Structures are given as C-alpha cells and as structure tokens.
Amino acid sequence: MVRKEDTVRLISAEGYEFVIEREAALVSNTLKNMLTSTGAFTETQLGEVRFPEISAPILEKVCQYFYWSLQFASGKETEFHIDPEMTLELMMAANYLHT
Amino acid sequence: MFIRVKRKKTTYFLHCDPSESVLETKQKLQALCDVHVDKQRLILVEPETILDEAKSLEEQQVGCDALVALTYKIQGMNEETNEETDSWEEINIEKPIDPKASLRKDHNKVNNTNL
C-alpha cells in the first residue's frame, strides 16, 4: 500500500506535477542523491523536486522510463517507445538525472 | 504494472495489479490525494469509460501505462431533499502547450504555398 510519505513529487517547468513512488525516483542517480542525503537538500524534507528546465511531456516520459526500468529489472522485457522528436530533450534530461 | 492517473495539472503514477479492483486503486489514491473513495470517480480516457469499483482493472481494459482521469464529486446539498447532490466534475486534464506543434503547422503552410 503506497503512502504519501513513500512518494516524491516532480515538478516540470510549466508547474505540472508528477507524483511517483520513491522506488521509481531512485532509478535516477541524481534524484537518489537528492533524496537520501542527510538534510543537505530541501528536496529531502519536502519530497519535492523542481525542474525549471524540463518540460511536462519530457518529465512524463522520464517517469514512464523509471517504471519501465523497474519492470525490466524484475525480468519482464517490454518495449519503451520514444518519439524521435523528443529524443534530444529526453537525452538532456537523462543526462542531468544521471539515468 | 503501473497506470497514470491525471487530474488538472497533477499526474499520479501508481503500481498496481491487473487483477486488483478499482476500489483498491481508489484506496491507494485516497492515501495520496486525501479524497475519500466515495468522492472519487475514475474514468478510462480511451475509450471513455467510467470505471466500476467492483470490477478489476483488466476486466475494464485498463492496461500497463493506461491513462485514467480522476474526477471529484461536486460538494453540494439539495435544498429540498436535504441530501448530497450527485454531480461530478467534468474530466479536466490540462495539456501543456507544445511549442513544437505550432512550428510544425507553420512549416506545413509554407510547403503548401510553394506547391
């Protein structure tokens, strides 16, 4: 059963919110460090991370990637479709998130 | 599997089992958005179907990464009968403005005039 405390809120440039489970957020090394440090980031306390540089469709794709990655790790192989137009921005976001 | 539940500017990503009932999904949402299951309505976006609490997700064609809209019951009292009104919000999912879409349209216009 997911509790509010187990979730993380990712906020895009336009102010769109994506609520995901902590387990999914930890797929990203950057988020992992932001959320597990001992009080160095405000993100740890609020459970909220803002991305003024990442747009909503990209951030949504990133969240889908986190969940896909968890599924893949548990052995289920499925396709992860990416629109060619999105590729550049998605790569930049992935680089920033160390994913 | 996971599904996306959207309302206005918020998207909730939820891990769920295809065989779980819609009621169980609403209970997970209750923990996240603090709205009681009775005041939640889940609607599969394509094809537009109000999801039945008693049935399971897979029975109602809700698959992995499915997009589901969340609407709340509108608070109100019927003055005559003194009962709560039974009306629900319209599906309201905000779509971000895609700057590239407008660029593409202009590009097409230019192509047509050249022909």
Backbone of each chain as ProteinMPNN parsed JSONL, in Angstrom:
{"seq_chain_A": "MVRKEDTVRLISAEGYEFVIEREAALVSNTLKNMLTSTGAFTETQLGEVRFPEISAPILEKVCQYFYWSLQFASGKETEFHIDPEMTLELMMAANYLHT", "coords_chain_A": {"N_chain_A": [[0.857, -1.194, 0.0], [0.706, 2.069, -1.008], [1.992, 4.906, 0.596], [1.644, 8.405, 1.348], [4.053, 9.333, 2.233], [5.838, 7.756, 0.986], [6.093, 8.72, -1.492], [7.257, 10.83, -4.198], [7.371, 14.131, -5.438], [7.56, 15.39, -8.625], [8.286, 18.328, -10.343], [7.503, 20.071, -13.258], [8.74, 22.477, -15.749], [6.49, 24.028, -16.49], [5.001, 23.861, -14.25], [3.634, 21.514, -13.897], [2.701, 18.615, -12.079], [4.156, 15.535, -11.118], [3.522, 12.671, -9.473], [5.329, 10.198, -8.019], [6.368, 6.891, -6.927], [8.836, 6.534, -4.354], [10.635, 4.482, -4.863], [10.68, 4.36, -7.627], [11.75, 6.844, -8.248], [14.344, 6.549, -7.342], [15.689, 5.321, -9.368], [16.986, 7.165, -10.814], [20.179, 8.461, -10.513], [20.826, 11.058, -9.731], [18.448, 11.96, -8.479], [18.356, 10.084, -6.503], [20.541, 10.777, -4.921], [19.741, 13.352, -4.164], [17.535, 12.78, -2.61], [18.359, 11.088, -0.607], [20.315, 12.232, 0.889], [21.684, 13.591, 3.921], [19.85, 15.887, 4.878], [21.046, 17.913, 3.316], [19.836, 18.874, 1.003], [16.846, 20.682, 0.262], [15.024, 19.176, -0.89], [14.955, 16.739, 0.33], [13.489, 17.089, 2.632], [10.911, 18.092, 1.871], [10.159, 16.326, -0.091], [9.958, 17.005, -2.671], [10.817, 17.858, -5.987], [12.018, 20.318, -8.122], [12.024, 21.064, -11.629], [12.941, 23.388, -13.488], [13.941, 23.46, -16.038], [12.976, 21.352, -17.483], [10.43, 20.204, -19.612], [6.88, 19.4, -19.358], [5.915, 17.134, -21.046], [8.331, 15.794, -21.452], [9.18, 15.239, -18.848], [7.167, 13.558, -18.092], [7.667, 11.388, -19.743], [10.086, 10.624, -18.703], [9.308, 9.732, -16.14], [7.75, 7.559, -16.909], [9.773, 6.028, -17.915], [11.211, 5.404, -15.575], [9.431, 3.65, -14.275], [9.226, 1.682, -16.215], [11.817, 0.772, -16.234], [11.974, -0.412, -13.681], [10.245, -2.528, -14.046], [11.604, -3.907, -16.024], [13.902, -4.642, -14.673], [12.904, -6.569, -13.026], [12.684, -8.639, -14.671], [10.758, -8.612, -16.667], [10.475, -8.165, -20.019], [9.844, -5.414, -21.917], [8.784, -3.155, -24.53], [10.119, 0.157, -24.927], [8.844, 2.943, -26.01], [9.967, 5.747, -27.884], [9.311, 8.985, -29.071], [10.75, 10.272, -31.998], [11.103, 13.054, -32.149], [11.334, 13.824, -29.612], [13.692, 12.966, -28.701], [16.186, 14.465, -28.376], [15.715, 16.325, -26.244], [14.986, 14.529, -24.299], [17.313, 13.065, -23.938], [18.92, 15.036, -22.849], [17.647, 15.509, -20.451], [17.912, 12.999, -19.285], [20.637, 12.904, -18.992], [21.092, 14.95, -17.13], [19.734, 13.849, -14.994], [21.234, 11.69, -14.531], [20.61, 9.131, -15.459]], "CA_chain_A": [[0.0, 0.0, 0.0], [1.555, 3.253, -1.105], [1.599, 6.013, 1.475], [2.113, 9.693, 0.837], [5.456, 9.511, 2.617], [6.677, 6.965, 0.092], [6.072, 9.282, -2.837], [8.058, 12.009, -4.491], [6.663, 14.975, -6.393], [8.488, 16.031, -9.571], [7.55, 19.459, -10.901], [8.107, 20.488, -14.529], [8.887, 23.915, -15.988], [5.194, 24.718, -16.522], [4.286, 23.676, -12.982], [2.905, 20.249, -13.865], [3.228, 17.747, -11.025], [4.133, 14.09, -11.341], [3.733, 12.018, -8.189], [5.785, 8.828, -8.253], [6.864, 6.229, -5.715], [10.263, 6.744, -4.102], [11.387, 3.398, -5.506], [10.837, 4.731, -9.027], [12.65, 8.003, -8.301], [15.72, 6.135, -7.067], [16.302, 4.845, -10.612], [17.876, 8.254, -11.218], [21.218, 8.68, -9.501], [20.715, 12.434, -9.225], [17.334, 12.013, -7.523], [18.729, 9.239, -5.372], [21.392, 11.574, -4.034], [18.96, 14.456, -3.603], [16.548, 12.328, -1.631], [18.899, 10.297, 0.505], [21.361, 12.936, 1.634], [21.162, 13.908, 5.252], [19.464, 17.283, 5.095], [21.758, 18.917, 2.521], [18.918, 19.451, 0.027], [15.476, 20.874, 0.754], [14.21, 18.121, -1.503], [14.821, 15.609, 1.254], [12.433, 17.355, 3.599], [9.581, 18.239, 1.283], [9.864, 15.235, -1.024], [9.537, 17.658, -3.907], [11.969, 18.325, -6.762], [11.571, 21.158, -9.237], [12.863, 21.041, -12.833], [12.528, 24.512, -14.329], [14.441, 23.297, -17.407], [12.402, 20.19, -18.169], [9.009, 20.416, -19.888], [5.997, 18.34, -18.87], [5.919, 15.862, -21.788], [9.614, 15.103, -21.233], [9.198, 14.732, -17.487], [6.247, 12.42, -18.046], [8.364, 10.266, -20.375], [11.106, 10.208, -17.737], [8.62, 8.934, -15.108], [7.388, 6.278, -17.515], [11.024, 5.276, -18.013], [11.534, 4.864, -14.249], [8.582, 2.485, -14.021], [9.601, 0.651, -17.191], [13.087, 0.252, -15.765], [11.718, -1.311, -12.549], [9.648, -3.737, -14.628], [12.654, -4.591, -16.767], [14.812, -5.229, -13.69], [12.292, -7.765, -12.443], [12.685, -9.702, -15.668], [9.744, -8.52, -17.724], [11.027, -7.342, -21.094], [8.831, -4.757, -22.742], [9.337, -2.097, -25.36], [9.953, 1.514, -24.427], [8.767, 3.728, -27.24], [10.331, 7.174, -27.774], [9.069, 9.774, -30.28], [12.038, 10.813, -32.454], [11.22, 14.489, -31.897], [11.58, 14.034, -28.186], [14.959, 12.345, -28.322], [17.233, 15.349, -27.876], [15.373, 16.822, -24.909], [14.955, 13.393, -23.383], [18.706, 12.735, -23.63], [19.439, 16.07, -21.959], [17.066, 15.27, -19.132], [18.511, 11.774, -18.761], [21.996, 13.247, -18.596], [21.011, 15.717, -15.89], [19.262, 12.981, -13.921], [22.174, 10.588, -14.386], [19.795, 7.925, -15.59]], "C_chain_A": [[0.89, 1.24, 0.0], [1.074, 4.325, -0.15], [2.186, 7.299, 0.919], [3.604, 9.868, 1.099], [6.391, 8.734, 1.69], [6.725, 7.559, -1.303], [6.916, 10.529, -2.937], [7.305, 12.812, -5.548], [7.689, 15.627, -7.318], [7.72, 17.125, -10.29], [8.246, 20.01, -12.144], [8.169, 22.009, -14.629], [7.553, 24.653, -15.92], [4.397, 24.542, -15.238], [3.431, 22.423, -12.935], [3.543, 19.323, -12.844], [3.101, 16.277, -11.379], [4.473, 13.424, -10.028], [4.127, 10.575, -8.45], [6.27, 8.213, -6.955], [8.358, 6.459, -5.594], [11.122, 5.721, -4.845], [11.664, 3.75, -6.975], [11.834, 5.879, -9.154], [14.107, 7.595, -8.124], [16.418, 5.548, -8.289], [17.297, 5.897, -11.108], [18.909, 8.504, -10.136], [21.137, 10.081, -8.896], [19.618, 12.52, -8.17], [17.672, 11.218, -6.279], [19.573, 10.044, -4.384], [20.624, 12.708, -3.38], [18.075, 13.994, -2.463], [17.141, 11.569, -0.456], [20.006, 11.014, 1.27], [20.793, 13.34, 2.988], [20.968, 15.412, 5.4], [20.16, 18.318, 4.232], [20.834, 19.6, 1.52], [17.539, 19.642, 0.641], [14.564, 19.791, 0.196], [13.966, 16.966, -0.54], [13.635, 15.827, 2.17], [11.047, 17.355, 2.98], [9.168, 17.057, 0.419], [9.44, 15.783, -2.369], [10.776, 18.093, -4.663], [11.475, 19.122, -7.957], [12.548, 21.068, -10.405], [12.467, 22.18, -13.744], [12.981, 24.362, -15.785], [13.78, 22.169, -18.177], [10.902, 20.379, -18.355], [8.187, 19.209, -19.463], [6.014, 17.052, -19.696], [7.208, 15.066, -21.576], [9.633, 14.476, -19.857], [8.277, 13.523, -17.355], [6.935, 11.187, -18.622], [9.418, 9.716, -19.423], [10.472, 9.329, -16.658], [8.237, 7.577, -15.657], [8.633, 5.398, -17.622], [11.388, 4.653, -16.683], [10.739, 3.578, -14.003], [8.917, 1.344, -14.96], [10.871, -0.041, -16.727], [12.908, -0.717, -14.602], [11.144, -2.624, -13.052], [10.725, -4.581, -15.298], [13.584, -5.318, -15.811], [14.226, -6.5, -13.096], [12.095, -8.845, -13.491], [11.701, -9.564, -16.803], [10.261, -7.62, -18.849], [9.936, -6.74, -21.946], [9.484, -3.628, -23.516], [9.172, -0.749, -24.686], [9.988, 2.443, -25.619], [9.134, 5.193, -27.008], [10.045, 7.874, -29.099], [10.388, 10.377, -30.736], [12.214, 12.289, -32.138], [11.617, 14.781, -30.469], [13.001, 13.684, -27.806], [15.978, 13.299, -27.731], [16.942, 15.813, -26.456], [15.406, 15.714, -23.882], [16.375, 13.007, -22.965], [19.283, 13.738, -22.653], [18.922, 15.863, -20.544], [17.707, 14.047, -18.489], [19.923, 12.044, -18.266], [21.987, 13.973, -17.264], [20.633, 14.813, -14.715], [20.173, 11.792, -13.707], [21.433, 9.261, -14.427], [20.22, 7.147, -16.825]], "O_chain_A": [[1.716, 1.43, 0.892], [-0.12, 4.62, -0.091], [3.117, 7.272, 0.113], [4.324, 10.467, 0.3], [7.586, 9.02, 1.619], [7.326, 6.976, -2.205], [7.244, 11.185, -1.948], [6.679, 12.243, -6.442], [8.584, 16.334, -6.855], [6.623, 16.884, -10.794], [9.422, 20.37, -12.1], [7.722, 22.73, -13.737], [7.47, 25.753, -15.373], [3.263, 25.009, -15.134], [2.596, 22.273, -12.044], [4.768, 19.244, -12.746], [2.066, 15.831, -11.876], [5.581, 13.583, -9.517], [3.357, 9.812, -9.033], [6.551, 8.925, -5.991], [9.064, 6.567, -6.597], [12.182, 6.045, -5.381], [12.744, 3.472, -7.496], [12.666, 5.887, -10.062], [15.003, 8.221, -8.689], [17.623, 5.301, -8.247], [18.307, 5.574, -11.733], [18.56, 8.734, -8.978], [21.353, 10.263, -7.698], [19.826, 13.084, -7.095], [17.335, 11.602, -5.159], [19.349, 9.998, -3.174], [20.815, 13.002, -2.2], [17.882, 14.708, -1.479], [16.494, 11.423, 0.581], [20.573, 10.451, 2.207], [19.579, 13.418, 3.172], [21.805, 16.113, 5.968], [19.896, 19.509, 4.393], [21.021, 20.777, 1.214], [17.115, 18.832, 1.464], [13.487, 19.522, 0.728], [12.928, 16.306, -0.58], [12.872, 14.904, 2.457], [10.127, 16.711, 3.483], [7.979, 16.811, 0.216], [8.686, 15.155, -3.112], [11.701, 18.642, -4.063], [10.619, 18.661, -8.713], [13.76, 21.005, -10.2], [11.719, 21.963, -14.697], [12.469, 25.051, -16.668], [13.989, 22.031, -19.382], [10.182, 20.674, -17.401], [8.728, 18.127, -19.235], [6.117, 15.97, -19.119], [7.192, 13.836, -21.527], [10.047, 13.328, -19.695], [8.563, 12.587, -16.608], [6.818, 10.087, -18.081], [9.623, 8.505, -19.339], [11.032, 8.294, -16.297], [8.374, 6.561, -14.975], [8.564, 4.182, -17.443], [11.826, 3.503, -16.639], [11.289, 2.56, -13.583], [8.899, 0.178, -14.565], [10.999, -1.262, -16.808], [13.601, -1.731, -14.53], [11.497, -3.697, -12.564], [10.755, -5.804, -15.158], [14.007, -6.445, -16.071], [14.963, -7.405, -12.706], [11.424, -9.847, -13.241], [11.776, -10.295, -17.791], [10.462, -6.424, -18.634], [9.191, -7.454, -22.617], [10.594, -3.199, -23.199], [8.205, -0.527, -23.959], [11.054, 2.701, -26.177], [8.667, 5.809, -26.049], [10.489, 7.406, -30.148], [11.097, 10.953, -29.91], [13.331, 12.742, -31.887], [12.162, 15.84, -30.156], [13.473, 14.051, -26.73], [16.581, 12.998, -26.701], [17.794, 15.716, -25.572], [15.804, 15.924, -22.737], [16.624, 12.668, -21.808], [20.033, 13.378, -21.745], [19.657, 16.018, -19.569], [18.01, 14.052, -17.296], [20.357, 11.491, -17.256], [22.774, 13.657, -16.371], [21.128, 14.977, -13.6], [19.936, 10.973, -12.819], [21.599, 8.398, -13.565], [19.654, 6.093, -17.116]]}, "seq_chain_B": "MFIRVKRKKTTYFLHCDPSESVLETKQKLQALCDVHVDKQRLILVEPETILDEAKSLEEQQVGCDALVALTYKIQGMNEETNEETDSWEEINIEKPIDPKASLRKDHNKVNNTNL", "coords_chain_B": {"N_chain_B": [[2.25, -3.953, -12.866], [1.914, -0.523, -14.072], [-0.087, 2.48, -13.769], [-1.303, 5.676, -15.089], [-2.704, 8.332, -13.395], [-4.629, 11.08, -13.934], [-5.378, 14.496, -13.103], [-6.327, 17.689, -13.758], [-3.462, 19.524, -13.303], [-1.919, 17.543, -12.247], [-0.236, 14.404, -12.153], [-0.55, 11.116, -11.113], [1.522, 8.407, -10.609], [0.938, 5.034, -10.409], [1.699, 1.898, -8.965], [0.22, -1.108, -9.829], [-1.874, -4.061, -9.736], [-3.096, -6.035, -12.399], [-5.293, -7.554, -11.708], [-6.432, -6.333, -9.566], [-9.12, -4.673, -7.835], [-11.05, -1.81, -8.875], [-11.795, -0.383, -6.731], [-9.749, -0.871, -4.895], [-7.687, 0.496, -6.151], [-8.663, 3.087, -5.932], [-8.457, 3.365, -3.209], [-5.728, 3.501, -2.883], [-5.269, 5.908, -4.125], [-6.632, 7.545, -2.418], [-4.968, 7.616, -0.22], [-2.994, 9.156, -1.297], [-4.104, 11.552, -2.309], [-5.838, 12.458, -0.433], [-8.621, 12.297, -0.684], [-11.752, 10.929, -0.153], [-12.755, 7.575, -1.065], [-15.423, 7.449, -1.859], [-15.845, 9.881, -2.959], [-14.476, 9.911, -5.233], [-14.008, 9.528, -8.735], [-13.106, 7.353, -11.23], [-12.043, 7.437, -14.565], [-11.537, 5.744, -17.506], [-9.603, 6.965, -20.111], [-9.388, 6.38, -22.877], [-11.093, 3.932, -24.544], [-13.608, 6.326, -23.61], [-14.602, 5.493, -20.497], [-16.471, 5.062, -17.56], [-15.079, 3.816, -14.657], [-15.945, 0.831, -13.0], [-16.201, 0.286, -9.571], [-16.376, -2.23, -8.419], [-15.407, -4.044, -10.241], [-12.419, -5.535, -11.775], [-9.225, -4.096, -12.838], [-8.184, -5.177, -15.211], [-10.428, -6.348, -16.319], [-11.788, -4.211, -17.24], [-10.35, -3.276, -19.33], [-8.062, -1.815, -18.589], [-4.838, -1.279, -19.055], [-1.2, -1.693, -18.882], [0.487, 1.333, -18.186], [-1.774, 2.805, -18.732], [-3.985, 5.584, -19.332], [-5.788, 7.297, -16.996], [-8.526, 9.238, -15.949], [-9.115, 11.359, -13.148], [-11.862, 12.32, -11.266], [-13.632, 14.486, -9.056], [-16.36, 14.372, -6.695], [-18.866, 16.824, -6.835], [-19.256, 19.064, -4.27], [-22.223, 19.613, -2.581], [-25.534, 20.455, -1.543], [-28.795, 19.252, -1.876], [-31.392, 21.372, -1.603], [-34.081, 20.846, -1.213], [-34.461, 18.075, -0.696], [-32.558, 17.707, 1.155], [-30.319, 16.17, 0.769], [-27.061, 14.989, -0.258], [-25.859, 16.311, -3.313], [-25.662, 14.608, -6.446], [-23.517, 15.09, -8.323], [-20.825, 15.232, -10.602], [-17.455, 16.286, -11.33], [-16.374, 17.54, -14.527], [-14.266, 15.836, -16.887], [-11.06, 16.982, -16.525], [-8.239, 17.555, -17.721], [-5.259, 19.114, -17.897], [-3.486, 20.217, -20.723], [-0.135, 20.572, -21.631], [1.191, 23.362, -23.429], [2.404, 22.721, -26.56], [5.253, 23.798, -27.896], [6.516, 22.981, -30.209], [4.54, 21.932, -31.855], [3.126, 24.104, -32.941], [5.103, 25.184, -34.514], [5.462, 23.198, -36.391], [3.034, 23.321, -37.776], [3.188, 25.797, -39.087], [5.318, 25.296, -40.752], [4.203, 23.4, -42.494], [2.31, 24.992, -43.797], [3.923, 26.699, -45.29], [5.087, 24.886, -47.098], [2.809, 24.129, -48.63], [2.095, 26.524, -49.997], [4.241, 26.807, -51.695], [3.894, 24.714, -53.485]], "CA_chain_B": [[2.137, -2.933, -13.934], [1.62, 0.789, -13.498], [-1.023, 3.31, -14.548], [-1.165, 7.105, -14.821], [-3.996, 8.916, -13.061], [-4.437, 12.526, -14.097], [-6.44, 15.466, -12.853], [-5.778, 19.04, -13.926], [-2.029, 19.558, -13.61], [-1.174, 16.524, -11.492], [-0.289, 13.013, -12.607], [-0.086, 10.153, -10.119], [1.916, 7.122, -11.179], [0.643, 4.015, -9.399], [1.973, 0.488, -9.237], [-0.965, -1.872, -9.472], [-2.017, -5.396, -10.282], [-4.256, -6.037, -13.311], [-6.465, -8.213, -11.132], [-6.978, -5.633, -8.401], [-10.378, -3.993, -8.136], [-10.94, -0.361, -8.997], [-11.915, 0.138, -5.369], [-8.406, -0.896, -4.29], [-6.934, 1.586, -6.771], [-9.14, 4.341, -5.334], [-7.935, 3.462, -1.85], [-4.335, 3.968, -3.0], [-5.338, 7.332, -4.44], [-7.09, 8.242, -1.217], [-3.785, 7.84, 0.605], [-2.133, 10.172, -1.912], [-4.711, 12.866, -2.554], [-6.704, 12.793, 0.703], [-10.041, 12.389, -1.029], [-12.364, 9.652, 0.167], [-13.11, 6.785, -2.261], [-16.79, 7.772, -2.293], [-15.889, 11.143, -3.68], [-13.582, 9.791, -6.385], [-14.516, 8.778, -9.872], [-12.008, 7.096, -12.17], [-12.567, 7.259, -15.915], [-10.53, 5.387, -18.503], [-9.74, 8.016, -21.111], [-9.676, 5.873, -24.216], [-12.311, 4.677, -24.846], [-14.083, 6.952, -22.382], [-15.448, 4.579, -19.72], [-16.416, 5.237, -16.111], [-14.668, 2.516, -14.135], [-16.791, 0.261, -11.955], [-15.387, -0.048, -8.392], [-16.423, -3.645, -8.069], [-14.683, -4.877, -11.199], [-10.959, -5.387, -11.747], [-8.677, -3.215, -13.861], [-8.043, -5.849, -16.523], [-11.767, -6.6, -16.857], [-12.275, -2.995, -17.886], [-9.375, -2.886, -20.355], [-7.036, -0.89, -18.115], [-3.574, -1.997, -19.182], [0.007, -1.032, -18.384], [0.667, 2.711, -18.64], [-3.061, 3.35, -19.185], [-4.269, 6.921, -18.854], [-7.075, 7.311, -16.315], [-8.833, 10.561, -15.417], [-9.69, 11.342, -11.805], [-12.729, 13.467, -11.032], [-14.184, 14.502, -7.71], [-17.779, 14.677, -6.589], [-19.038, 18.239, -6.511], [-19.93, 19.205, -2.98], [-23.436, 20.44, -2.634], [-26.691, 19.838, -0.903], [-30.078, 19.529, -2.493], [-32.107, 22.045, -0.518], [-35.403, 20.268, -0.954], [-34.413, 16.757, -0.058], [-31.51, 17.728, 2.171], [-29.327, 15.11, 0.529], [-25.93, 15.454, -1.053], [-26.131, 16.228, -4.754], [-24.887, 13.537, -7.074], [-22.928, 15.538, -9.575], [-19.374, 15.035, -10.684], [-16.674, 17.201, -12.175], [-16.086, 17.107, -15.905], [-12.858, 15.456, -16.983], [-10.307, 18.218, -16.707], [-6.792, 17.282, -17.718], [-4.601, 20.203, -18.611], [-2.439, 19.77, -21.633], [0.851, 21.639, -21.772], [1.266, 23.888, -24.79], [3.573, 22.135, -27.198], [5.773, 24.821, -28.804], [6.917, 22.386, -31.491], [3.352, 21.681, -32.688], [2.792, 25.29, -33.724], [6.165, 25.342, -35.505], [5.198, 22.222, -37.451], [1.9, 23.791, -38.582], [3.667, 26.864, -39.966], [6.173, 24.646, -41.755], [3.315, 22.797, -43.493], [1.689, 26.064, -44.59], [4.935, 27.16, -46.246], [5.176, 23.848, -48.129], [1.628, 24.168, -49.495], [2.097, 27.677, -50.903], [5.266, 26.573, -52.721], [3.345, 23.81, -54.499]], "C_chain_B": [[1.895, -1.576, -13.281], [0.606, 1.517, -14.368], [-0.787, 4.775, -14.212], [-2.568, 7.645, -14.519], [-3.831, 10.425, -13.101], [-5.645, 13.337, -13.685], [-5.795, 16.845, -12.907], [-4.276, 18.952, -14.187], [-1.224, 18.481, -12.899], [-1.341, 15.144, -12.102], [0.235, 12.13, -11.492], [0.306, 8.882, -10.847], [1.69, 6.08, -10.093], [1.019, 2.627, -9.859], [0.688, -0.241, -8.913], [-0.997, -3.205, -10.193], [-3.217, -5.408, -11.234], [-5.505, -6.634, -12.677], [-7.03, -7.466, -9.938], [-8.255, -4.905, -8.798], [-10.142, -2.497, -8.194], [-11.041, 0.265, -7.611], [-10.555, 0.178, -4.678], [-7.558, 0.242, -4.847], [-7.351, 2.916, -6.146], [-8.606, 4.498, -3.915], [-6.489, 3.941, -1.866], [-4.338, 5.474, -3.253], [-5.758, 8.132, -3.221], [-5.901, 8.573, -0.331], [-2.921, 8.967, 0.03], [-2.784, 11.528, -2.053], [-5.713, 13.269, -1.484], [-8.165, 12.986, 0.339], [-10.638, 11.008, -0.852], [-12.812, 8.916, -1.096], [-14.499, 7.133, -2.786], [-16.856, 9.038, -3.122], [-14.98, 11.115, -4.903], [-14.297, 9.076, -7.511], [-13.34, 8.594, -10.826], [-12.597, 6.791, -13.54], [-11.424, 6.903, -16.851], [-10.713, 6.355, -19.664], [-10.041, 7.503, -22.516], [-9.944, 4.389, -24.213], [-12.927, 5.201, -23.552], [-15.072, 6.045, -21.636], [-15.317, 4.886, -18.247], [-16.116, 3.876, -15.513], [-15.515, 2.085, -12.938], [-15.902, -0.203, -10.794], [-15.297, -1.535, -8.146], [-15.598, -4.515, -9.015], [-13.185, -4.628, -11.143], [-10.503, -4.482, -12.893], [-8.645, -3.922, -15.214], [-9.398, -6.134, -17.158], [-12.273, -5.401, -17.644], [-11.254, -2.414, -18.846], [-8.357, -1.856, -19.888], [-5.707, -1.639, -18.111], [-2.405, -1.195, -18.658], [0.143, 0.348, -19.004], [-0.641, 3.336, -19.148], [-3.263, 4.734, -18.582], [-5.692, 6.948, -18.273], [-7.315, 8.707, -15.754], [-9.459, 10.414, -14.035], [-10.603, 12.545, -11.693], [-13.32, 13.338, -9.635], [-15.666, 14.803, -7.753], [-17.904, 16.137, -6.204], [-19.843, 18.343, -5.234], [-21.161, 20.059, -3.126], [-24.575, 19.709, -1.973], [-27.935, 20.228, -1.665], [-30.955, 20.127, -1.407], [-33.433, 21.386, -0.198], [-35.303, 18.969, -0.179], [-33.375, 16.678, 1.049], [-30.515, 16.573, 2.028], [-28.176, 15.69, -0.278], [-26.249, 15.307, -2.53], [-25.213, 15.186, -5.374], [-24.292, 14.034, -8.388], [-21.403, 15.505, -9.49], [-18.73, 16.062, -11.585], [-16.599, 16.646, -13.592], [-14.626, 16.684, -15.929], [-12.078, 16.713, -17.309], [-8.824, 17.905, -16.601], [-6.135, 18.372, -18.533], [-3.503, 19.676, -19.512], [-1.421, 20.888, -21.785], [0.901, 22.092, -23.22], [2.543, 23.338, -25.4], [4.138, 23.141, -28.198], [6.123, 24.248, -30.17], [5.722, 22.183, -32.41], [3.036, 22.906, -33.534], [3.854, 25.543, -34.79], [5.91, 24.42, -36.695], [4.1, 22.717, -38.37], [2.377, 24.851, -39.572], [4.503, 26.286, -41.09], [5.321, 24.062, -42.866], [2.7, 23.86, -44.395], [2.664, 26.517, -45.671], [5.038, 26.173, -47.403], [4.028, 23.948, -49.114], [1.679, 25.327, -50.466], [3.145, 27.473, -52.0], [4.741, 25.69, -53.831], [2.367, 24.591, -55.387]], "O_chain_B": [[1.693, -1.495, -12.069], [0.456, 1.214, -15.551], [-0.163, 5.099, -13.201], [-3.501, 7.438, -15.296], [-2.996, 10.986, -12.392], [-6.788, 12.926, -13.887], [-4.835, 17.124, -12.188], [-3.859, 18.367, -15.186], [0.006, 18.493, -12.937], [-2.435, 14.758, -12.513], [1.331, 12.355, -10.978], [-0.484, 8.336, -11.617], [2.193, 6.225, -8.979], [0.712, 2.219, -10.979], [0.112, -0.033, -7.845], [-0.243, -3.44, -11.137], [-4.259, -4.841, -10.904], [-6.627, -6.284, -13.041], [-8.013, -7.914, -9.346], [-8.443, -4.562, -9.965], [-9.171, -1.981, -7.64], [-10.448, 1.312, -7.348], [-10.239, 1.131, -3.965], [-6.802, 0.878, -4.112], [-6.509, 3.769, -5.865], [-8.335, 5.611, -3.464], [-6.065, 4.69, -0.985], [-3.537, 6.218, -2.688], [-5.301, 9.256, -3.014], [-5.823, 9.661, 0.24], [-2.206, 9.648, 0.766], [-2.112, 12.553, -1.935], [-6.369, 14.303, -1.606], [-8.87, 13.759, 0.987], [-10.09, 10.023, -1.347], [-13.201, 9.544, -2.081], [-14.737, 7.12, -3.993], [-17.796, 9.248, -3.888], [-14.738, 12.144, -5.535], [-15.081, 8.153, -7.291], [-12.663, 9.558, -11.184], [-13.526, 5.994, -13.666], [-10.46, 7.657, -16.982], [-11.827, 6.551, -20.149], [-10.833, 8.093, -23.252], [-9.032, 3.63, -23.884], [-12.777, 4.575, -22.503], [-16.209, 5.852, -22.067], [-14.207, 4.966, -17.721], [-16.799, 2.896, -15.81], [-15.763, 2.854, -12.008], [-14.97, -0.983, -10.994], [-14.262, -2.041, -7.715], [-15.144, -5.595, -8.636], [-12.727, -3.652, -10.549], [-11.277, -4.147, -13.789], [-9.027, -3.348, -16.234], [-9.519, -6.161, -18.383], [-13.067, -5.534, -18.576], [-11.276, -1.22, -19.147], [-7.837, -1.096, -20.704], [-5.476, -2.516, -17.279], [-2.591, -0.138, -18.056], [-0.06, 0.518, -20.206], [-0.606, 4.298, -19.915], [-2.79, 5.028, -17.484], [-6.665, 6.66, -18.969], [-6.418, 9.297, -15.152], [-10.225, 9.485, -13.777], [-10.19, 13.667, -11.986], [-13.484, 12.238, -9.106], [-16.172, 15.401, -8.703], [-17.157, 16.637, -5.363], [-20.942, 17.801, -5.115], [-21.119, 21.123, -3.743], [-24.566, 18.483, -1.862], [-28.11, 21.383, -2.051], [-31.237, 19.473, -0.402], [-33.863, 21.369, 0.955], [-35.959, 18.78, 0.846], [-33.32, 15.698, 1.792], [-29.956, 16.076, 3.005], [-28.302, 16.745, -0.899], [-26.833, 14.309, -2.953], [-24.119, 14.926, -4.872], [-24.541, 13.454, -9.445], [-20.806, 15.725, -8.436], [-19.362, 16.628, -12.476], [-16.742, 15.445, -13.817], [-13.836, 17.12, -15.092], [-12.401, 17.425, -18.259], [-8.233, 17.983, -15.524], [-6.42, 18.534, -19.719], [-2.707, 18.818, -19.13], [-1.795, 22.033, -22.041], [0.68, 21.298, -24.133], [3.627, 23.472, -24.831], [3.55, 23.324, -29.264], [6.037, 24.949, -31.178], [5.872, 22.254, -33.63], [2.712, 22.775, -34.714], [3.539, 26.064, -35.86], [6.11, 24.801, -37.848], [4.191, 22.571, -39.589], [2.02, 24.814, -40.75], [4.414, 26.726, -42.237], [5.654, 24.198, -44.044], [2.58, 23.665, -45.605], [2.28, 26.697, -46.826], [5.072, 26.581, -48.564], [4.248, 23.86, -50.321], [1.348, 25.16, -51.639], [2.947, 27.928, -53.127], [5.093, 25.881, -54.995], [1.785, 24.024, -56.312]]}, "name": "protein", "num_of_chains": 2, "seq": "MVRKEDTVRLISAEGYEFVIEREAALVSNTLKNMLTSTGAFTETQLGEVRFPEISAPILEKVCQYFYWSLQFASGKETEFHIDPEMTLELMMAANYLHTMFIRVKRKKTTYFLHCDPSESVLETKQKLQALCDVHVDKQRLILVEPETILDEAKSLEEQQVGCDALVALTYKIQGMNEETNEETDSWEEINIEKPIDPKASLRKDHNKVNNTNL"}
